[in-house]
Amino acid sequence: MLSSAPAVACAILAVILSGLSKGGFAGVGALAMPIMALANPPVESAAVLLPILVVQDVVSVWSFRKNWDRTVLLVMLPGMMIGVVLGYLFAARVSERAVLAMVGGLSVLFGLQRLWHERGQGAVLPSNSPRWLGVLFGIGSGFGSQVAHAGAPPFQMWVLPRRLPRDALVGSTAICFAFMNWIKVPAYVALGQFSRANVLASAMLMPVALGATCAGVVLVRRVDPARFYTIIYALMIAIGIKLVLDGVGWP
């Protein structure tokens, strides 16, 4: 981890994007893991990011603590717990290349889905979709988050069509992912990923992560993120394809 200048640059960019996401630019954080894994081992990258995410969650939850939707929390949290367990069982039995391909595949799918949505094609689900379906999407979110810190796609596919007020959406997202990141900690301990080197790498990146989170909290209330999102999602697709190719060993 962080063994070269490109590795450090990728890590810094990753925690900045994660911070902006935690500050309110929901979805941008899904790009953090793919960028981190471009120049760092993917499994170790996930372990380095987790303590950073936990600390960033404190800032985001506190900033939006008065704005959240009760239904979203009641529906998504149980499914997220199940998904984390399934993700742990998956990660404990597959190779690092498979994890790399999983990260890339999730990135491509998420980027394509969001670009489609940004083009005005509408949400994939009606706003009154049943709660049991939300639980299933919560399972998918927990699984993707445990494997690659990429739980945003299924979460947003169920929550975004509900058209919550901006702050309620940001607050609900912050609480759900803070809860999920905390329950991921025992799984990462069981996988032996909190080595001394990984913890030191997390500590080195922490000041950048906190600064980016605070910046996100301020910017989300002042900036129209539409064009910014389009660039991020297009970049996510390109990076995701690169990681899938690396994962399958081509060329």
C-alpha positions as a printed NumPy array, in Angstrom:
array([[  0.   ,   0.   ,   0.   ],
       [  1.12 ,   3.546,  -0.885],
       [  4.433,   2.16 ,  -2.152],
       [  4.841,   4.587,  -5.061],
       [  3.923,   8.109,  -6.153],
       [  1.018,   6.887,  -8.335],
       [ -0.265,   4.78 ,  -5.433],
       [ -0.232,   7.791,  -3.104],
       [ -1.888,  10.02 ,  -5.735],
       [ -4.668,   7.483,  -6.306],
       [ -5.218,   7.12 ,  -2.566],
       [ -5.459,  10.88 ,  -2.026],
       [ -7.913,  11.3  ,  -4.907],
       [ -9.946,   8.377,  -3.573],
       [-10.367,   9.837,  -0.082],
       [-11.209,  13.269,  -1.532],
       [-14.032,  11.769,  -3.578],
       [-15.149,   9.728,  -0.584],
       [-15.195,  12.887,   1.516],
       [-17.259,  14.786,  -1.042],
       [-19.699,  11.88 ,  -1.097],
       [-19.998,  11.793,   2.675],
       [-20.472,  15.548,   2.642],
       [-23.54 ,  15.248,   0.448],
       [-22.53 ,  14.48 ,  -3.146],
       [-24.143,  11.039,  -2.931],
       [-22.758,   8.433,  -5.311],
       [-19.393,  10.055,  -6.006],
       [-17.859,   7.897,  -3.271],
       [-18.448,   4.81 ,  -5.424],
       [-15.488,   6.005,  -7.493],
       [-13.108,   5.983,  -4.504],
       [-12.437,   2.259,  -4.406],
       [-11.841,   1.846,  -8.17 ],
       [ -9.369,   4.746,  -8.179],
       [ -7.613,   3.432,  -5.072],
       [ -7.31 ,  -0.011,  -6.653],
       [ -5.726,   1.347,  -9.829],
       [ -2.331,   1.488,  -8.106],
       [ -2.905,  -0.382,  -4.82 ],
       [ -3.944,  -3.97 ,  -3.971],
       [ -7.779,  -4.024,  -3.953],
       [ -8.35 ,  -5.981,  -0.732],
       [ -5.848,  -3.865,   1.21 ],
       [ -7.341,  -0.734,  -0.363],
       [-10.765,  -1.629,   1.035],
       [ -9.246,  -2.17 ,   4.486],
       [ -7.445,   1.193,   4.382],
       [-10.601,   3.018,   3.318],
       [-12.881,   1.533,   5.99 ],
       [-11.496,   3.43 ,   9.038],
       [-11.533,   6.594,   6.93 ],
       [-15.16 ,   6.018,   5.99 ],
       [-16.11 ,   5.464,   9.63 ],
       [-14.568,   8.783,  10.675],
       [-16.094,  10.602,   7.702],
       [-19.478,   9.189,   8.699],
       [-19.266,  11.024,  12.018],
       [-18.983,  14.361,  10.205],
       [-21.749,  13.633,   7.694],
       [-24.226,  12.215,  10.229],
       [-23.668,  15.153,  12.586],
       [-24.071,  17.675,   9.754],
       [-27.419,  16.199,   8.603],
       [-28.603,  14.708,  11.915],
       [-31.956,  16.53 ,  11.77 ],
       [-32.803,  15.439,   8.236],
       [-33.646,  11.797,   7.507],
       [-36.504,   9.593,   6.36 ],
       [-37.849,   6.969,   8.775],
       [-39.115,   4.61 ,   6.068],
       [-35.754,   4.477,   4.293],
       [-33.97 ,   3.527,   7.51 ],
       [-36.524,   0.882,   8.539],
       [-36.451,  -0.758,   5.103],
       [-32.784,  -0.566,   4.176],
       [-30.933,  -1.287,   7.427],
       [-32.064,  -4.933,   7.944],
       [-31.188,  -5.815,   4.36 ],
       [-27.827,  -4.095,   4.657],
       [-26.923,  -6.282,   7.641],
       [-27.696,  -9.449,   5.669],
       [-25.751,  -8.154,   2.669],
       [-22.635,  -7.474,   4.737],
       [-22.649, -11.072,   6.015],
       [-23.03 , -12.425,   2.484],
       [-20.238, -10.141,   1.288],
       [-17.959, -11.411,   4.045],
       [-18.593, -15.019,   3.037],
       [-17.856, -14.133,  -0.586],
       [-14.641, -12.204,   0.116],
       [-13.292, -14.95 ,   2.352],
       [-13.438, -17.518,  -0.466],
       [-12.32 , -15.782,  -3.655],
       [ -9.056, -14.517,  -5.113],
       [ -7.91 , -10.91 ,  -5.204],
       [ -8.46 , -10.845,  -8.982],
       [-12.096, -11.76 ,  -8.502],
       [-12.505,  -8.88 ,  -6.061],
       [-10.842,  -6.563,  -8.604],
       [-13.277,  -7.673, -11.321],
       [-16.193,  -7.224,  -8.908],
       [-15.133,  -3.64 ,  -8.156],
       [-14.862,  -2.852, -11.859],
       [-18.17 ,  -4.485, -12.745],
       [-20.058,  -2.611, -10.03 ],
       [-18.464,   0.653, -11.179],
       [-19.467,   0.147, -14.811],
       [-23.052,  -0.776, -13.928],
       [-23.448,   2.111, -11.528],
       [-21.946,   4.624, -13.949],
       [-24.186,   3.49 , -16.812],
       [-27.305,   3.524, -14.625],
       [-26.608,   7.035, -13.341],
       [-25.763,   8.464, -16.784],
       [-29.028,   7.005, -18.076],
       [-30.853,   8.663, -15.215],
       [-29.07 ,  11.999, -15.802],
       [-30.222,  11.939, -19.458],
       [-33.781,  12.218, -18.187],
       [-34.808,   8.64 , -18.836],
       [-36.443,   8.403, -15.417],
       [-35.885,   6.153, -12.431],
       [-35.933,   2.396, -12.818],
       [-38.544,   1.862, -10.113],
       [-41.769,   3.638,  -9.181],
       [-41.757,   5.742,  -6.012],
       [-44.297,   3.42 ,  -4.383],
       [-42.318,   0.187,  -4.886],
       [-42.991,  -2.313,  -2.044],
       [-40.875,  -2.381,   1.08 ],
       [-39.832,  -6.012,   0.599],
       [-38.182,  -4.946,  -2.646],
       [-36.339,  -2.253,  -0.707],
       [-35.027,  -4.934,   1.659],
       [-33.648,  -6.846,  -1.336],
       [-31.908,  -3.72 ,  -2.581],
       [-30.568,  -3.24 ,   0.946],
       [-29.049,  -6.733,   0.769],
       [-27.43 ,  -5.812,  -2.531],
       [-26.123,  -2.592,  -1.027],
       [-24.609,  -4.388,   1.967],
       [-22.999,  -6.988,  -0.28 ],
       [-21.463,  -4.421,  -2.613],
       [-20.286,  -2.317,   0.299],
       [-18.63 ,  -5.226,   2.105],
       [-16.838,  -6.465,  -1.01 ],
       [-15.772,  -3.159,  -2.527],
       [-17.252,  -0.184,  -0.612],
       [-19.658,   0.036,  -3.549],
       [-23.053,  -0.142,  -1.873],
       [-24.459,   3.013,  -3.459],
       [-25.956,   1.548,  -6.688],
       [-28.671,  -0.708,  -5.189],
       [-29.354,   1.76 ,  -2.381],
       [-29.964,   4.618,  -4.781],
       [-32.003,   2.509,  -7.189],
       [-34.651,   2.095,  -4.482],
       [-34.303,   5.378,  -2.594],
       [-33.906,   7.968,  -5.387],
       [-37.34 ,   7.291,  -6.951],
       [-38.932,   8.289,  -3.637],
       [-37.922,  11.888,  -4.471],
       [-37.035,  12.888,  -0.941],
       [-36.063,  16.476,  -0.161],
       [-32.336,  16.995,  -0.745],
       [-31.314,  17.182,   2.909],
       [-33.52 ,  14.209,   3.863],
       [-31.897,  12.157,   1.108],
       [-28.391,  13.144,   2.207],
       [-29.171,  12.539,   5.883],
       [-30.794,   9.15 ,   5.287],
       [-27.861,   8.091,   3.117],
       [-25.378,   9.22 ,   5.76 ],
       [-27.087,   7.291,   8.576],
       [-27.544,   4.1  ,   6.537],
       [-23.955,   3.962,   5.361],
       [-22.564,   4.914,   8.767],
       [-24.463,   1.976,  10.267],
       [-23.263,  -0.33 ,   7.515],
       [-19.626,   0.715,   7.819],
       [-19.637,   0.005,  11.545],
       [-21.047,  -3.506,  11.111],
       [-18.39 ,  -4.166,   8.458],
       [-15.598,  -3.676,  11.005],
       [-15.891,  -7.166,  12.632],
       [-15.89 ,  -8.78 ,   9.182],
       [-12.695,  -6.968,   8.217],
       [-11.115,  -7.967,  11.53 ],
       [-12.061, -11.6  ,  10.847],
       [-10.481, -11.35 ,   7.39 ],
       [ -7.251, -10.083,   8.999],
       [ -7.209,  -6.867,   6.979],
       [ -6.421,  -4.4  ,   9.759],
       [ -2.665,  -4.889,   9.639],
       [ -0.274,  -2.326,  11.097],
       [  0.65 ,  -1.102,   7.61 ],
       [ -2.993,  -0.651,   6.61 ],
       [ -3.873,   1.228,   9.799],
       [ -0.875,   3.544,   9.326],
       [ -1.947,   4.217,   5.741],
       [ -5.439,   5.105,   6.986],
       [ -3.979,   7.492,   9.562],
       [ -1.837,   9.216,   6.934],
       [ -4.853,   9.831,   4.699],
       [ -7.227,  10.883,   7.497],
       [ -6.558,  14.676,   7.422],
       [ -7.288,  14.796,   3.691],
       [-10.434,  12.733,   4.204],
       [-11.815,  14.991,   6.942],
       [-11.058,  18.135,   4.965],
       [-12.845,  16.758,   1.915],
       [-15.887,  15.758,   3.983],
       [-16.234,  19.229,   5.474],
       [-15.834,  20.735,   2.013],
       [-18.579,  18.456,   0.706],
       [-20.98 ,  19.576,   3.451],
       [-20.437,  23.207,   2.447],
       [-20.44 ,  22.706,  -1.32 ],
       [-23.521,  20.491,  -1.538],
       [-25.653,  23.4  ,  -0.338],
       [-24.147,  25.842,  -2.842],
       [-23.287,  23.994,  -6.039],
       [-25.45 ,  22.435,  -8.733],
       [-23.696,  19.074,  -9.153],
       [-25.334,  17.977, -12.426],
       [-22.37 ,  18.558, -14.769],
       [-19.921,  17.387, -12.113],
       [-21.836,  14.118, -11.749],
       [-21.793,  13.479, -15.494],
       [-17.999,  13.706, -15.594],
       [-17.618,  11.495, -12.525],
       [-19.913,   8.774, -13.843],
       [-18.211,   8.724, -17.255],
       [-14.842,   8.417, -15.53 ],
       [-16.261,   5.662, -13.341],
       [-17.221,   3.612, -16.404],
       [-13.738,   3.976, -17.93 ],
       [-11.972,   3.002, -14.698],
       [-14.403,   0.139, -14.121],
       [-13.653,  -1.342, -17.535],
       [ -9.925,  -1.106, -16.799],
       [-10.354,  -2.944, -13.494],
       [-12.49 ,  -5.68 , -15.048],
       [ -9.801,  -6.275, -17.672],
       [ -7.138,  -6.403, -14.94 ],
       [ -9.289,  -8.795, -12.943],
       [ -9.698, -11.264, -15.799],
       [ -6.019, -11.002, -16.722],
       [ -6.408,  -9.304, -20.138],
       [ -4.354,  -8.481, -22.068]])
